[in-house]
Amino acid sequence: MPRLSVVVPTYHEAANVAELADRLFKAIATRPELGQAELILVDDNSNDGIDRVVADGPYRDRTKLIVRTDERGLASAVLRGLAEARGEVLVVMDADLSHPPEAVPDLVAPILAGKADMVVGSRYAPGGSTDTEWSWFRRVNSRVATWLARPFAAIHDPMSGFFALPAPLLRSAGFLNPTGYKIALELMVKCRCRHVAEVPIHFADRQRGQSKLTMGEQVRYVEHLSRLYDFRWPHIVPVLKFLIVTALGLLGAGAWFLLAAMVAGGRVGWAWWATAYWPAIAINLLAYWRYIKQMKGLVPIRRPVFDFVAISGYEWLTFLVAGAGIDLWLGSGLTEARSLGSGWLWPPFFAAFFTRFLLRKLARHDIRGLPARQAEAPVP
């Protein structure tokens, strides 16, 4: 049985695989205490000849190629490779040679010594570096993304895709559902790693092939962070998200009343009032749609369309009833006071938002109050 399993997701990386395997196995051979190693390549059906490269290579007996035809994605490819791994220590790295294979022995040493739960190859730790050809935009993008991930681990490079962890720790993670390309963060949080160490590396620019970092991947990274924040702070973060959507809904209502003031000479009649809640519904729809995609498999929302329409209907009804009640109490004075600066304008909105909050909680549309393990259990 191999002591080390090195998992490498690939997509159109056939030109790099031979050099990667050669440098990796030569580096491991310099440290006899590491024992045997296996290389697991998980390819998303590139059809670029990677099967021939592996079959004709000198390390074919220690290399396993998995070609996926039914699924794509870097994170899911890593999870597939980890599921197939037989080693005592698991290593994940990129195929484009930006992660130096020579650093693998140093990466796994703290784990074998029992000094760390996870070790990451760090660009930003003392002694680490990146290619000088990085553009300023890429550097700023990397730093901002790192800053957003910092709450999960007090290390210099929590964004690293080059990492190692012991196999038993992986099995303790339970349900893994990463989005995008930062699987290390998912494991760091879900495995509840207490001791994360860093090994400085030089992060090189790829010499062959094309980068997989697209704008879509960056959007998925933000969604992934959002889900991890929910997992780590399930009582606080969903409430903050709700308040943000609520504030945006109020801004939408304010814009609607400004338009009314321009059209109606500063006063808002009942026709404008009755339709004033639609911006809040529209903004909530956008947030709700993204939430459903992010929480698929985590929160049991079985009738998302029906639930959204029903809850939105109750919200709007609450808004109208509250507005009518205030108007009746003022003796139709609300008709005269319906301007953006009127204090009587906002209570109906807050009543509607409270209705949304209450109904979504009753419908279990979030993970507030649920134990972390229960919140992460797969939904049948």
C-alpha positions as CSV (number, residue, x, y, z in Angstrom):
1,M,0.0,0.0,0.0
2,P,1.3,3.5,-0.8
3,R,2.0,5.8,2.1
4,L,1.4,8.9,0.0
5,S,-1.4,9.6,-2.5
6,V,-1.0,12.6,-4.7
7,V,-4.2,13.7,-6.4
8,V,-4.0,16.0,-9.4
9,P,-7.1,17.2,-11.3
10,T,-6.5,17.7,-15.0
11,Y,-8.2,19.2,-18.0
12,H,-6.1,19.6,-21.2
13,E,-2.9,19.1,-19.2
14,A,-1.3,16.2,-21.1
15,A,1.7,18.3,-22.0
16,N,2.5,18.7,-18.3
17,V,1.8,15.3,-16.9
18,A,5.1,13.5,-17.8
19,E,7.2,16.2,-16.3
20,L,5.0,16.4,-13.2
21,A,5.3,12.6,-12.6
22,D,9.1,12.6,-13.2
23,R,9.8,15.5,-10.8
24,L,7.3,14.1,-8.2
25,F,8.6,10.6,-8.0
26,K,12.3,11.7,-8.0
27,A,11.6,14.1,-5.1
28,I,9.9,11.4,-3.1
29,A,12.8,8.9,-3.8
30,T,15.2,11.3,-2.1
31,R,13.3,10.7,1.2
32,P,13.1,6.9,1.9
33,E,11.1,7.5,5.1
34,L,8.2,8.6,2.9
35,G,7.8,5.1,1.5
36,Q,5.8,4.4,-1.7
37,A,3.6,6.9,-3.4
38,E,0.8,6.8,-6.0
39,L,-0.2,9.5,-8.4
40,I,-3.9,9.8,-9.1
41,L,-4.9,11.9,-12.2
42,V,-8.6,12.8,-12.5
43,D,-9.2,14.0,-16.0
44,D,-12.5,15.6,-17.2
45,N,-12.5,13.9,-20.5
46,S,-9.9,16.1,-22.2
47,N,-9.3,13.8,-25.1
48,D,-5.9,15.3,-25.4
49,G,-3.8,12.1,-25.3
50,I,-3.3,12.0,-21.6
51,D,-4.1,8.3,-21.5
52,R,-1.2,7.6,-23.9
53,V,1.2,9.8,-21.9
54,V,0.4,7.8,-18.8
55,A,0.5,4.4,-20.5
56,D,3.9,5.1,-22.2
57,G,5.5,6.7,-19.1
58,P,8.0,5.1,-16.8
59,Y,5.8,5.6,-13.8
60,R,2.6,3.9,-15.2
61,D,2.6,1.3,-12.5
62,R,2.4,4.0,-9.8
63,T,-0.1,6.2,-11.7
64,K,-3.8,5.9,-11.8
65,L,-5.8,7.8,-14.5
66,I,-9.5,8.4,-13.9
67,V,-11.4,9.8,-16.9
68,R,-14.7,11.3,-16.0
69,T,-17.3,11.6,-18.7
70,D,-20.4,12.5,-16.6
71,E,-19.1,15.4,-14.5
72,R,-16.8,18.3,-14.7
73,G,-15.3,20.7,-12.1
74,L,-12.0,21.0,-10.3
75,A,-13.4,20.6,-6.8
76,S,-15.5,17.5,-7.6
77,A,-12.5,16.0,-9.5
78,V,-10.3,16.4,-6.3
79,L,-13.0,14.7,-4.2
80,R,-13.2,11.8,-6.7
81,G,-9.4,11.4,-6.5
82,L,-9.4,11.6,-2.7
83,A,-12.1,8.9,-2.6
84,E,-9.9,6.6,-4.8
85,A,-6.7,7.3,-2.8
86,R,-5.2,4.5,-0.7
87,G,-2.4,6.4,1.1
88,E,-1.9,7.3,4.7
89,V,-1.3,11.0,3.7
90,L,-3.2,12.7,0.9
91,V,-1.7,15.5,-1.2
92,V,-3.5,17.7,-3.7
93,M,-1.7,19.9,-6.3
94,D,-2.2,21.4,-9.7
95,A,-1.1,19.8,-13.0
96,D,0.3,23.0,-14.5
97,L,3.6,22.8,-12.5
98,S,2.8,26.0,-10.7
99,H,3.1,23.9,-7.5
100,P,6.7,22.6,-7.3
101,P,6.6,18.7,-7.0
102,E,9.9,19.0,-5.1
103,A,8.1,20.5,-2.2
104,V,5.9,17.5,-1.6
105,P,8.3,15.8,0.9
106,D,8.4,19.0,3.0
107,L,4.7,19.3,2.7
108,V,3.9,15.9,4.2
109,A,6.7,15.9,6.9
110,P,4.7,17.8,9.6
111,I,1.7,15.4,9.2
112,L,3.9,12.3,9.4
113,A,5.4,13.8,12.6
114,G,2.0,14.5,14.1
115,K,2.6,18.2,14.2
116,A,-0.2,19.4,11.9
117,D,-3.8,18.6,10.8
118,M,-3.2,20.1,7.4
119,V,-0.2,21.7,5.6
120,V,-0.5,24.1,2.7
121,G,2.2,25.2,0.3
122,S,2.2,29.0,0.8
123,R,3.1,31.7,-1.6
124,Y,2.9,34.4,1.0
125,A,4.6,32.8,4.1
126,P,8.1,34.0,4.8
127,G,10.3,32.5,2.1
128,G,7.4,32.0,-0.4
129,S,7.1,33.9,-3.7
130,T,5.3,34.2,-7.0
131,D,6.5,34.8,-10.5
132,T,7.5,38.4,-11.1
133,E,5.4,38.3,-14.3
134,W,2.1,38.4,-12.4
135,S,0.1,41.4,-13.4
136,W,-1.0,43.9,-10.8
137,F,-4.7,42.9,-11.3
138,R,-3.8,39.2,-10.6
139,R,-1.9,40.2,-7.5
140,V,-4.7,42.4,-6.2
141,N,-7.3,39.7,-7.0
142,S,-5.3,37.1,-5.1
143,R,-4.9,39.3,-2.1
144,V,-8.5,40.2,-1.9
145,A,-9.6,36.6,-2.2
146,T,-7.1,35.6,0.5
147,W,-8.4,38.4,2.8
148,L,-12.0,37.1,2.4
149,A,-10.9,33.6,3.4
150,R,-8.7,34.7,6.4
151,P,-11.5,34.2,9.0
152,F,-11.3,30.4,8.5
153,A,-7.6,30.1,9.2
154,A,-4.9,32.4,10.6
155,I,-2.4,31.5,7.9
156,H,-0.8,33.6,5.1
157,D,-2.2,31.7,2.2
158,P,-5.6,30.0,2.9
159,M,-6.3,30.1,-0.8
160,S,-3.6,27.6,-1.6
161,G,-4.5,24.7,-3.9
162,F,-1.4,22.8,-2.8
163,F,-2.0,21.0,0.5
164,A,-1.7,17.8,2.4
165,L,-3.7,16.1,5.1
166,P,-4.0,12.7,6.8
167,A,-6.5,10.3,5.4
168,P,-8.4,9.7,8.7
169,L,-9.0,13.4,9.0
170,L,-10.7,13.5,5.6
171,R,-13.1,10.8,6.7
172,S,-14.2,12.9,9.6
173,A,-15.4,15.7,7.3
174,G,-18.9,14.2,6.7
175,F,-20.7,15.9,3.8
176,L,-18.5,17.9,1.5
177,N,-20.1,20.1,-1.1
178,P,-17.5,22.6,-2.4
179,T,-18.2,25.1,-5.2
180,G,-15.4,26.3,-7.5
181,Y,-11.8,25.5,-7.1
182,K,-10.8,26.1,-3.5
183,I,-11.3,22.7,-2.1
184,A,-8.6,23.3,0.6
185,L,-10.8,25.8,2.3
186,E,-13.7,23.3,2.3
187,L,-11.6,20.7,4.0
188,M,-10.0,23.1,6.4
189,V,-13.5,24.2,7.6
190,K,-15.4,20.9,7.4
191,C,-12.6,18.8,8.9
192,R,-12.3,21.4,11.7
193,C,-8.5,21.6,11.4
194,R,-7.0,23.1,14.5
195,H,-3.3,23.1,13.5
196,V,-2.7,24.3,9.9
197,A,1.0,24.6,9.0
198,E,2.6,26.4,6.0
199,V,5.5,25.4,3.8
200,P,6.9,28.3,1.7
201,I,6.9,27.6,-2.0
202,H,7.6,29.5,-5.2
203,F,4.4,29.7,-7.2
204,A,5.4,29.6,-10.9
205,D,3.4,30.7,-13.9
206,R,2.3,27.8,-16.1
207,Q,4.5,27.3,-19.2
208,R,2.1,25.2,-21.2
209,G,-1.7,25.2,-21.6
210,Q,-4.2,27.7,-20.5
211,S,-5.3,29.0,-17.1
212,K,-8.6,27.7,-15.8
213,L,-9.2,30.8,-13.6
214,T,-12.2,32.5,-15.2
215,M,-14.6,35.1,-14.0
216,G,-17.2,32.3,-13.5
217,E,-14.8,30.5,-11.2
218,Q,-14.3,33.6,-9.2
219,V,-18.1,34.0,-8.8
220,R,-18.3,30.4,-7.6
221,Y,-15.5,31.1,-5.1
222,V,-17.6,33.9,-3.5
223,E,-20.6,31.6,-3.4
224,H,-18.4,28.9,-1.8
225,L,-17.2,31.4,0.8
226,S,-20.8,32.3,1.6
227,R,-21.7,28.7,2.3
228,L,-18.6,28.2,4.5
229,Y,-19.5,31.3,6.5
230,D,-23.0,29.8,7.0
231,F,-21.4,26.6,8.2
232,R,-19.0,28.2,10.6
233,W,-21.4,30.8,12.0
234,P,-24.9,29.4,11.4
235,H,-26.6,31.7,14.0
236,I,-25.2,35.0,12.8
237,V,-24.3,35.0,9.1
238,P,-27.8,34.1,7.7
239,V,-29.2,37.0,9.7
240,L,-26.7,39.4,8.3
241,K,-27.5,38.2,4.8
242,F,-31.2,38.7,5.5
243,L,-30.5,42.3,6.7
244,I,-28.4,43.1,3.6
245,V,-31.3,41.9,1.3
246,T,-33.7,43.9,3.5
247,A,-31.6,47.1,3.1
248,L,-31.5,46.6,-0.6
249,G,-35.2,46.2,-0.7
250,L,-35.7,49.4,1.1
251,L,-33.4,51.2,-1.3
252,G,-35.5,49.8,-4.2
253,A,-38.6,51.1,-2.5
254,G,-37.0,54.5,-2.0
255,A,-36.2,54.6,-5.8
256,W,-39.8,53.7,-6.6
257,F,-41.1,56.5,-4.4
258,L,-38.7,59.0,-5.9
259,L,-40.1,58.1,-9.3
260,A,-43.6,58.6,-7.9
261,A,-42.6,62.0,-6.6
262,M,-41.3,63.0,-10.0
263,V,-44.5,61.8,-11.7
264,A,-47.1,62.7,-9.2
265,G,-45.7,66.0,-8.0
266,G,-44.5,64.8,-4.6
267,R,-47.5,62.8,-3.5
268,V,-48.0,59.1,-3.8
269,G,-51.5,57.8,-4.5
270,W,-52.8,54.4,-3.6
271,A,-51.9,52.9,-7.0
272,W,-48.3,53.7,-6.4
273,W,-48.5,52.6,-2.8
274,A,-50.1,49.2,-3.7
275,T,-47.3,48.4,-6.1
276,A,-44.4,49.9,-4.0
277,Y,-43.4,46.5,-2.6
278,W,-42.4,44.9,-5.9
279,P,-38.8,46.2,-5.9
280,A,-38.3,44.4,-2.5
281,I,-39.8,41.2,-4.0
282,A,-37.6,41.4,-7.1
283,I,-34.4,41.9,-5.1
284,N,-35.4,39.1,-2.8
285,L,-36.0,36.8,-5.8
286,L,-32.4,37.3,-7.0
287,A,-31.0,36.6,-3.6
288,Y,-33.3,33.6,-3.1
289,W,-32.4,32.1,-6.5
290,R,-28.7,32.2,-5.7
291,Y,-29.4,30.8,-2.2
292,I,-31.3,27.8,-3.6
293,K,-28.3,27.0,-5.8
294,Q,-25.8,27.4,-3.0
295,M,-27.8,25.4,-0.4
296,K,-28.7,22.5,-2.7
297,G,-28.2,19.3,-0.7
298,L,-27.8,21.2,2.6
299,V,-31.2,22.7,3.4
300,P,-34.4,20.7,2.7
301,I,-36.2,23.2,0.5
302,R,-38.5,20.8,-1.4
303,R,-40.9,23.3,-3.1
304,P,-38.8,26.4,-3.7
305,V,-41.1,28.0,-6.3
306,F,-44.3,27.5,-4.4
307,D,-42.7,28.6,-1.1
308,F,-41.3,31.8,-2.6
309,V,-44.6,32.7,-4.2
310,A,-46.6,32.0,-1.0
311,I,-44.2,33.8,1.3
312,S,-44.0,36.8,-1.1
313,G,-47.8,36.9,-1.2
314,Y,-48.0,37.0,2.6
315,E,-45.4,39.7,2.7
316,W,-47.2,41.9,0.2
317,L,-50.5,41.4,2.0
318,T,-48.8,42.4,5.3
319,F,-47.5,45.5,3.6
320,L,-50.9,46.5,2.3
321,V,-52.7,45.8,5.5
322,A,-50.2,47.7,7.6
323,G,-50.3,50.6,5.2
324,A,-54.1,50.7,5.2
325,G,-54.2,50.5,9.0
326,I,-51.8,53.4,9.4
327,D,-53.9,55.4,6.8
328,L,-57.1,54.6,8.7
329,W,-55.5,55.6,12.0
330,L,-54.3,58.9,10.6
331,G,-57.7,59.5,9.0
332,S,-56.3,59.4,5.5
333,G,-53.4,61.5,6.6
334,L,-51.0,59.0,5.1
335,T,-52.2,60.1,1.6
336,E,-50.8,63.5,2.4
337,A,-47.7,62.2,4.1
338,R,-46.6,59.6,1.4
339,S,-43.3,61.1,0.5
340,L,-39.9,59.6,0.8
341,G,-39.0,61.4,4.0
342,S,-42.2,60.5,5.8
343,G,-41.7,58.4,8.9
344,W,-45.0,56.7,8.3
345,L,-43.8,55.2,5.1
346,W,-41.4,52.6,6.5
347,P,-43.4,50.7,9.2
348,P,-45.4,48.7,6.5
349,F,-42.1,47.7,4.9
350,F,-40.6,46.5,8.2
351,A,-43.8,44.6,9.0
352,A,-43.5,42.8,5.6
353,F,-39.8,42.0,6.1
354,F,-40.6,40.6,9.5
355,T,-43.3,38.4,7.9
356,R,-40.7,37.1,5.4
357,F,-38.2,36.4,8.2
358,L,-40.8,34.5,10.3
359,L,-42.2,32.4,7.4
360,R,-38.8,31.5,6.0
361,K,-37.7,30.3,9.4
362,L,-40.9,28.3,9.9
363,A,-40.3,26.8,6.4
364,R,-36.7,25.9,7.4
365,H,-35.2,27.9,4.5
366,D,-32.0,28.4,6.4
367,I,-29.7,26.7,8.8
368,R,-30.2,29.0,11.8
369,G,-30.5,27.0,15.0
370,L,-29.5,23.7,13.4
371,P,-26.4,21.9,14.7
372,A,-23.6,22.1,12.2
373,R,-23.5,18.4,11.7
374,Q,-27.2,18.2,11.0
375,A,-27.0,21.2,8.7
376,E,-24.4,19.5,6.7
377,A,-26.2,16.1,6.4
378,P,-27.1,15.2,2.8
379,V,-30.8,15.6,2.0
380,P,-32.4,12.3,0.7
